[in-house]
Amino acid sequence: MIHAIGIDIVEVGRIEDIINRWGIAFIQRIYTQEEIDYCACKARTSIHFAARFAAKEAFMKCLGDDLRHGVTMRHIAVVNNRNGIPVLKFHQGLADRLASRGIMTAHISISHTDNYATAMVILEKT
Ligand SMILES: CC(C)(COP(=O)(O)OP(=O)(O)OC[C@H]1O[C@@H](n2cnc3c(N)ncnc32)[C@H](O)[C@@H]1OP(=O)(O)O)[C@@H](O)C(=O)NCCC(=O)NCCS
């Protein structure tokens, strides 16, 4: 059954400005190395960073205050499988916390234009 849904939209220009201002310090605070490597090989990296920012925020919306406590953006990663399909991957501690609540599956969908990136997350409970 569905435990929660979350959605977020991010202005690509906002993320671009933050990256231009804070550079690697911002990137390493928010994204995992796998995400950084994925975005780095894209033509306009900020679109993909923005999409991942939206994904993390959408996931955060799915968590109640209680579950959200102590979760950071780097605990959540978007990984694309060999077909390009995005999948959410969690830091072990967060995965364990989700599992303890019966939340075993997370679905994600991402879309972006030059100006906006959006993501939707659905958490499923067994
Ligand atoms: C995969 C597809 C749906 C992406 O759509 P798009 O409008 O180009 O791109 P969007 O901005 O909406 O979405 C991009 C995101 O979709 C996700 N994505 C990529 N391939 C995916 C797939 N096979 N399934 C689900 N999601 C996918 C990725 O997360 C990607 O963002 P990321 O690279 O930053 O992770 C599209 O390329 C496709 O293959 N469509 C199939 C139908 C088709 O061939 N139509 C053309 C008929 S002429």
The ligand as an ORCA input file, in Angstrom:
! r2SCAN-3c Opt
* xyz 0 1
  C      12.861      8.223    -21.300
  C      12.026      9.391    -21.816
  C      10.594      9.177    -21.382
  C      12.572     10.714    -21.232
  O      11.695     11.773    -21.549
  P      12.210     13.224    -21.886
  O      11.043     14.086    -22.111
  O      13.273     13.159    -22.931
  O      12.981     13.712    -20.584
  P      12.410     14.221    -19.176
  O      13.038     15.529    -18.887
  O      10.938     14.157    -19.059
  O      13.004     13.131    -18.194
  C      14.372     12.968    -18.040
  C      14.535     12.005    -16.907
  O      13.795     10.821    -17.175
  C      14.397      9.754    -16.476
  N      14.463      8.627    -17.391
  C      15.370      8.376    -18.354
  N      15.050      7.247    -19.009
  C      13.942      6.769    -18.423
  C      13.120      5.629    -18.651
  N      13.410      4.737    -19.604
  N      12.051      5.442    -17.858
  C      11.756      6.313    -16.880
  N      12.485      7.421    -16.619
  C      13.552      7.643    -17.398
  C      15.767     10.221    -15.993
  O      15.677     10.387    -14.585
  C      15.962     11.553    -16.690
  O      16.620     12.530    -15.938
  P      18.144     12.345    -15.466
  O      18.942     11.955    -16.657
  O      18.515     13.687    -14.914
  O      18.120     11.272    -14.406
  C      12.089      9.458    -23.352
  O      13.391      9.765    -23.746
  C      11.664      8.177    -24.020
  O      12.429      7.265    -24.220
  N      10.420      8.101    -24.391
  C       9.925      6.885    -24.986
  C       8.893      7.244    -25.944
  C       9.530      7.685    -27.209
  O      10.449      7.063    -27.721
  N       8.997      8.768    -27.753
  C       9.478      9.329    -28.951
  C       8.456      9.057    -29.991
  S       8.831      9.999    -31.416
*
